[in-house]
Amino acid sequence: MRYIIIFFTIITLSISNECPGDVNIDNSINIQDIILISNHTLNLNSLEDEGLINADINNDGIINILDIISVVNLILNNLVFCEDSIIDLSLDWEIEEDLSYFDYYQLENILNTEISELSSIEGIVIIHKGKIISENYFNDSSISDTFNIQSVTKSFISTLIGQAIDRGILNFEDTLNITFGYPDIHLENLTLENLLTMSSGYSDYYVYPEWIYVDLNELVTMPVINQGGFWYNNSSCHLNAHIIYETTGQTPIEFANSNLFPFLGIINPFWLDGNNDINDGSSSIWLTLREMVKLGQLYNQNGYASSNNQIISSEYIDKATSNLIETGWSYYGFENLDGYGYLWWIPQEGYLAYGYGGQFIAVFPERDLVIGTHSETFSETAYQIELLNIIYNQIAPLFNN
């Protein structure tokens, strides 16, 4: 006969828990909290104060296996942030005054001796737990400068596509001949996922910004060279903008001005447009650095633009930021960029929006960290690799995982 022993602790505190499940008080709920509750029920390490209160998920005064199961369910349902840690992205960024909880002097050393010495850097902002902990501008740039975020635009387009899917406007299963209502043999074998993962097979037929001025027929009849494999392609990525236009009846900026930009505190930005006033699906949104990184924080908050307003589903974010196709970019020196999701790059940790020249949004969900950079447009590839190495190998590790 086998016996199951359930360990539990009775607590007599009558205070309600501020964030059920957040036992280590880091404003997120994860495996670390499960371990701490388990150790507490096994009398290995006792919880106390706010951690003890938050461990009693069901508020029954007892900490036991039921609370552990509840934390697991919270994680499985992506309810992994405390309400206080979800900031309202329509408001201005707050500045963190207390910098004593991490090695701020080491961060300052990296910024002063390495970042500032980079020839093409113009700005860097570091967001931790939803607040700015460091912001620096270089080479005559400033906090108010707007700039072409280049291919970071693709990650904004991915977000708009995700919102259309969430609303039932788009269907992943449909082939593009159905989506466009356009009879074409190649489109019969292509899905939305092919466009989002750069695996449509189209050649990058047009140079910047010619693709925005040609019509849909010219785009879908571009030469096909590598269907199914990763082929970074601005011309075919612009088809995503046409999909938004054809299925919603709105240009990308019109759709974004209703469903995305206001919730990020972005007011009708300049976005280059062309044929039928359709905005560039690959590049050419102009934002400040503070505005640009709002997209990274939106994803870091599982699509919540504020504590009670999720504007894009966790399901889409999870898929968009998963490694869905291998890029082979380590061949070009980008050893950390061999994975790609839905118009997001997938490095070894987190995910990255990458704009030409070194416009970056690097998101580290496990560290509750978002880093944005603005660089000179025509910077050298070696500079971009060096900047990424500093972000991933020196700055990010300063913040506990």
MARBA-417688 format. One record per residue (C-alpha): x, y, z; residue in one letter. Coordinates in steps of 0.2 Angstrom, whole numbers, plus 5000, padded with zeros to 4 digits. Last residue first. Example, Ala and Ser with C-alpha at 12.3 -4.5 7.8 and 13.67 -1.06 7.14 Angstrom:
<rs>
5068 | 4995 | 5036 | S
5062 | 4978 | 5039 | A
</rs>
This chain:
<rs>
5085 | 5180 | 4928 | N
5094 | 5193 | 4939 | N
5099 | 5209 | 4930 | F
5117 | 5213 | 4927 | L
5117 | 5199 | 4914 | P
5107 | 5210 | 4902 | A
5121 | 5223 | 4901 | I
5137 | 5213 | 4897 | Q
5134 | 5198 | 4885 | N
5117 | 5202 | 4877 | Y
5118 | 5221 | 4876 | I
5137 | 5222 | 4873 | I
5136 | 5208 | 4860 | N
5122 | 5217 | 4851 | L
5132 | 5233 | 4850 | L
5147 | 5224 | 4843 | E
5137 | 5215 | 4830 | I
5129 | 5232 | 4825 | Q
5146 | 5240 | 4824 | Y
5153 | 5226 | 4813 | A
5139 | 5228 | 4801 | T
5144 | 5246 | 4798 | E
5132 | 5261 | 4802 | S
5121 | 5268 | 4788 | F
5106 | 5273 | 4799 | T
5116 | 5280 | 4814 | E
5110 | 5271 | 4829 | S
5095 | 5271 | 4841 | H
5094 | 5258 | 4854 | T
5081 | 5250 | 4865 | G
5083 | 5238 | 4880 | I
5068 | 5229 | 4888 | V
5070 | 5219 | 4904 | L
5058 | 5209 | 4915 | D
5073 | 5197 | 4917 | R
5063 | 5182 | 4911 | E
5055 | 5192 | 4898 | P
5071 | 5198 | 4890 | F
5066 | 5210 | 4876 | V
5079 | 5218 | 4864 | A
5072 | 5232 | 4854 | I
5085 | 5238 | 4841 | F
5089 | 5251 | 4828 | Q
5106 | 5246 | 4823 | G
5109 | 5251 | 4805 | G
5094 | 5243 | 4798 | Y
5081 | 5238 | 4811 | G
5080 | 5223 | 4822 | Y
5066 | 5218 | 4834 | A
5073 | 5205 | 4846 | L
5068 | 5191 | 4856 | Y
5072 | 5183 | 4873 | G
5087 | 5173 | 4876 | E
5097 | 5163 | 4863 | Q
5092 | 5175 | 4850 | P
5075 | 5174 | 4841 | I
5072 | 5188 | 4828 | W
5054 | 5195 | 4827 | W
5045 | 5196 | 4811 | L
5034 | 5181 | 4816 | Y
5048 | 5170 | 4823 | G
5066 | 5169 | 4818 | Y
5081 | 5160 | 4825 | G
5100 | 5160 | 4820 | D
5102 | 5177 | 4827 | L
5115 | 5175 | 4841 | N
5130 | 5171 | 4830 | E
5127 | 5186 | 4819 | F
5144 | 5185 | 4810 | G
5137 | 5183 | 4793 | Y
5137 | 5164 | 4793 | Y
5128 | 5165 | 4810 | S
5114 | 5171 | 4800 | W
5108 | 5154 | 4795 | G
5090 | 5159 | 4798 | T
5082 | 5144 | 4806 | E
5063 | 5144 | 4807 | I
5050 | 5144 | 4820 | L
5060 | 5150 | 4835 | N
5046 | 5157 | 4846 | S
5042 | 5175 | 4848 | T
5027 | 5176 | 4836 | A
5020 | 5160 | 4843 | K
5020 | 5166 | 4862 | D
5014 | 5183 | 4857 | I
5000 | 5176 | 4847 | Y
4994 | 5165 | 4861 | E
4997 | 5180 | 4874 | S
4983 | 5189 | 4864 | S
4985 | 5207 | 4858 | I
4976 | 5222 | 4866 | I
4975 | 5216 | 4884 | Q
4967 | 5230 | 4894 | N
4964 | 5228 | 4912 | N
4982 | 5231 | 4919 | S
4987 | 5242 | 4905 | S
4994 | 5239 | 4887 | A
4993 | 5221 | 4891 | Y
5000 | 5210 | 4877 | G
5010 | 5198 | 4888 | N
5018 | 5212 | 4898 | Q
5035 | 5209 | 4889 | N
5026 | 5210 | 4873 | Y
5019 | 5228 | 4877 | L
5036 | 5232 | 4884 | Q
5044 | 5229 | 4868 | G
5032 | 5239 | 4858 | L
5034 | 5254 | 4870 | K
5053 | 5253 | 4865 | V
5049 | 5263 | 4849 | M
5040 | 5277 | 4859 | E
5055 | 5281 | 4870 | R
5067 | 5280 | 4855 | L
5057 | 5293 | 4846 | T
5047 | 5287 | 4831 | L
5047 | 5287 | 4812 | W
5039 | 5272 | 4804 | I
5048 | 5268 | 4788 | S
5051 | 5250 | 4786 | S
5044 | 5233 | 4780 | S
5025 | 5235 | 4778 | G
5027 | 5252 | 4771 | D
5010 | 5261 | 4772 | N
4996 | 5258 | 4760 | I
4990 | 5275 | 4753 | D
4983 | 5265 | 4738 | N
5001 | 5263 | 4731 | N
5013 | 5272 | 4743 | G
5015 | 5276 | 4761 | D
5029 | 5282 | 4773 | L
5023 | 5282 | 4791 | W
5024 | 5298 | 4801 | F
5017 | 5295 | 4818 | P
4998 | 5297 | 4823 | N
5000 | 5299 | 4842 | I
5010 | 5286 | 4851 | I
5006 | 5283 | 4869 | G
5006 | 5265 | 4867 | L
4988 | 5262 | 4869 | F
4985 | 5276 | 4856 | P
4996 | 5267 | 4844 | F
4988 | 5250 | 4844 | L
4970 | 5247 | 4839 | N
4963 | 5263 | 4831 | S
4978 | 5272 | 4825 | N
4986 | 5255 | 4821 | A
4971 | 5251 | 4809 | F
4973 | 5268 | 4801 | E
4992 | 5267 | 4800 | I
4991 | 5250 | 4792 | P
4978 | 5256 | 4779 | T
4960 | 5251 | 4782 | Q
4948 | 5240 | 4773 | G
4951 | 5227 | 4786 | T
4955 | 5212 | 4775 | T
4963 | 5220 | 4759 | E
4972 | 5234 | 4769 | Y
4979 | 5222 | 4782 | I
4984 | 5210 | 4769 | I
4992 | 5224 | 4759 | H
5003 | 5228 | 4774 | A
5008 | 5210 | 4775 | N
5013 | 5210 | 4757 | L
5026 | 5222 | 4762 | H
5036 | 5207 | 4769 | C
5037 | 5201 | 4751 | S
5048 | 5216 | 4745 | S
5058 | 5217 | 4761 | N
5065 | 5200 | 4761 | N
5076 | 5190 | 4772 | Y
5075 | 5172 | 4764 | W
5072 | 5158 | 4776 | F
5068 | 5142 | 4767 | G
5050 | 5136 | 4762 | G
5050 | 5143 | 4745 | Q
5068 | 5148 | 4738 | N
5068 | 5157 | 4721 | I
5051 | 5164 | 4716 | V
5051 | 5179 | 4704 | P
5039 | 5193 | 4709 | M
5021 | 5190 | 4703 | T
5013 | 5193 | 4720 | V
5021 | 5210 | 4721 | L
5017 | 5217 | 4704 | E
4998 | 5211 | 4706 | N
4997 | 5220 | 4722 | L
5003 | 5237 | 4716 | D
5020 | 5245 | 4715 | V
5024 | 5261 | 4725 | Y
5028 | 5253 | 4742 | I
5040 | 5240 | 4734 | W
5051 | 5255 | 4728 | E
5057 | 5260 | 4745 | P
5070 | 5253 | 4746 | Y
5075 | 5241 | 4732 | V
5063 | 5229 | 4723 | Y
5064 | 5211 | 4719 | Y
5068 | 5203 | 4736 | D
5065 | 5186 | 4728 | S
5050 | 5177 | 4734 | Y
5051 | 5160 | 4742 | G
5038 | 5164 | 4755 | S
5049 | 5159 | 4770 | S
5052 | 5176 | 4778 | M
5043 | 5169 | 4794 | T
5028 | 5181 | 4793 | L
5026 | 5179 | 4775 | L
5026 | 5160 | 4776 | N
5015 | 5161 | 4791 | E
5001 | 5170 | 4781 | L
5001 | 5155 | 4770 | T
5008 | 5151 | 4753 | L
5004 | 5136 | 4741 | N
4989 | 5143 | 4732 | E
4999 | 5160 | 4731 | L
5011 | 5152 | 4720 | H
4997 | 5146 | 4708 | I
4989 | 5163 | 4707 | D
4970 | 5167 | 4708 | P
4968 | 5183 | 4719 | Y
4955 | 5184 | 4732 | G
4969 | 5191 | 4743 | F
4966 | 5180 | 4758 | T
4960 | 5166 | 4747 | I
4975 | 5166 | 4736 | N
4985 | 5169 | 4751 | L
4981 | 5152 | 4758 | T
4969 | 5152 | 4773 | D
4974 | 5142 | 4789 | E
4981 | 5157 | 4798 | F
4964 | 5165 | 4798 | N
4962 | 5184 | 4797 | L
4948 | 5195 | 4803 | I
4944 | 5184 | 4818 | G
4948 | 5198 | 4830 | R
4963 | 5189 | 4837 | D
4970 | 5187 | 4819 | I
4968 | 5205 | 4816 | A
4977 | 5209 | 4832 | Q
4991 | 5197 | 4827 | G
4993 | 5205 | 4810 | I
4994 | 5222 | 4818 | L
5008 | 5215 | 4830 | T
5017 | 5208 | 4815 | S
5017 | 5225 | 4807 | I
5025 | 5233 | 4823 | F
5038 | 5219 | 4822 | S
5041 | 5224 | 4804 | K
5043 | 5242 | 4808 | T
5058 | 5237 | 4818 | V
5064 | 5236 | 4800 | S
5069 | 5254 | 4799 | Q
5065 | 5264 | 4815 | I
5066 | 5280 | 4804 | N
5070 | 5293 | 4817 | F
5062 | 5305 | 4829 | T
5073 | 5315 | 4841 | D
5065 | 5321 | 4857 | S
5076 | 5312 | 4869 | I
5092 | 5319 | 4860 | S
5105 | 5315 | 4847 | S
5120 | 5326 | 4845 | D
5132 | 5311 | 4844 | N
5126 | 5303 | 4860 | F
5110 | 5300 | 4870 | Y
5108 | 5291 | 4887 | N
5094 | 5283 | 4896 | E
5096 | 5272 | 4912 | S
5084 | 5264 | 4924 | I
5068 | 5268 | 4915 | I
5053 | 5259 | 4923 | K
5043 | 5244 | 4918 | G
5052 | 5231 | 4929 | K
5068 | 5236 | 4920 | H
5068 | 5248 | 4905 | I
5085 | 5253 | 4897 | I
5087 | 5267 | 4885 | V
5101 | 5269 | 4872 | I
5104 | 5283 | 4860 | G
5114 | 5289 | 4845 | E
5127 | 5275 | 4843 | I
5137 | 5275 | 4827 | S
5155 | 5277 | 4833 | S
5154 | 5266 | 4848 | L
5164 | 5274 | 4862 | E
5149 | 5279 | 4872 | S
5143 | 5261 | 4873 | I
5160 | 5254 | 4879 | E
5168 | 5265 | 4892 | T
5154 | 5276 | 4898 | N
5139 | 5264 | 4896 | L
5149 | 5249 | 4902 | I
5155 | 5258 | 4917 | N
5138 | 5265 | 4921 | E
5131 | 5247 | 4921 | L
5145 | 5242 | 4932 | Q
5141 | 5256 | 4944 | Y
5122 | 5251 | 4944 | Y
5126 | 5234 | 4950 | D
5108 | 5230 | 4954 | F
5095 | 5234 | 4969 | Y
5103 | 5251 | 4973 | S
5095 | 5260 | 4958 | L
5081 | 5267 | 4968 | D
5074 | 5282 | 4958 | E
5066 | 5272 | 4943 | E
5060 | 5284 | 4930 | I
5042 | 5283 | 4924 | E
5038 | 5282 | 4906 | W
5025 | 5293 | 4899 | D
5007 | 5286 | 4899 | L
4999 | 5276 | 4885 | S
5009 | 5261 | 4891 | L
5000 | 5259 | 4907 | D
5012 | 5248 | 4918 | I
5009 | 5230 | 4922 | I
5020 | 5227 | 4937 | S
5006 | 5233 | 4949 | D
4994 | 5220 | 4942 | E
5006 | 5205 | 4946 | C
5013 | 5197 | 4930 | F
5012 | 5178 | 4926 | V
4994 | 5175 | 4921 | L
5000 | 5166 | 4906 | N
4987 | 5152 | 4908 | N
5000 | 5139 | 4911 | L
5009 | 5150 | 4924 | I
4993 | 5153 | 4934 | L
4989 | 5135 | 4933 | N
5006 | 5130 | 4940 | V
5003 | 5143 | 4954 | V
4986 | 5135 | 4958 | S
4994 | 5118 | 4959 | I
5007 | 5124 | 4971 | I
4993 | 5132 | 4982 | D
4983 | 5116 | 4982 | L
4999 | 5106 | 4987 | I
4999 | 5116 | 5004 | N
4999 | 5133 | 5012 | I
4984 | 5135 | 5024 | I
4975 | 5150 | 5029 | G
4961 | 5147 | 5015 | D
4966 | 5162 | 5005 | N
4967 | 5152 | 4988 | N
4984 | 5157 | 4983 | I
4992 | 5156 | 5001 | D
5010 | 5159 | 4994 | A
5007 | 5178 | 4993 | N
5005 | 5179 | 5012 | I
5021 | 5170 | 5015 | L
5030 | 5180 | 5003 | G
5024 | 5196 | 5011 | E
5031 | 5192 | 5028 | D
5039 | 5175 | 5029 | E
5043 | 5159 | 5020 | L
5051 | 5145 | 5029 | S
5065 | 5135 | 5020 | N
5066 | 5116 | 5021 | L
5049 | 5113 | 5030 | N
5042 | 5103 | 5016 | L
5028 | 5115 | 5014 | T
5041 | 5129 | 5013 | H
5052 | 5120 | 5001 | N
5037 | 5118 | 4989 | S
5032 | 5136 | 4991 | I
5049 | 5142 | 4986 | L
5051 | 5130 | 4972 | I
5034 | 5135 | 4964 | I
5039 | 5153 | 4966 | D
5055 | 5150 | 4956 | Q
5045 | 5141 | 4943 | I
5037 | 5158 | 4938 | N
5025 | 5172 | 4944 | I
5031 | 5190 | 4941 | S
5032 | 5206 | 4952 | N
5049 | 5200 | 4960 | D
5042 | 5197 | 4977 | I
5049 | 5180 | 4980 | N
5032 | 5172 | 4983 | V
5023 | 5180 | 4968 | D
5009 | 5167 | 4968 | G
4995 | 5178 | 4974 | P
5000 | 5197 | 4972 | C
4994 | 5208 | 4986 | E
4989 | 5194 | 4997 | N
4975 | 5198 | 5010 | S
4980 | 5201 | 5028 | I
4972 | 5189 | 5040 | S
4988 | 5181 | 5046 | L
4985 | 5165 | 5055 | T
4995 | 5153 | 5044 | I
4993 | 5135 | 5044 | I
5007 | 5126 | 5035 | T
5005 | 5110 | 5024 | F
5013 | 5094 | 5019 | F
5003 | 5081 | 5010 | I
5009 | 5063 | 5012 | I
5003 | 5051 | 4999 | I
5004 | 5033 | 5006 | Y
5007 | 5017 | 4995 | R
5000 | 5000 | 5000 | M
</rs>
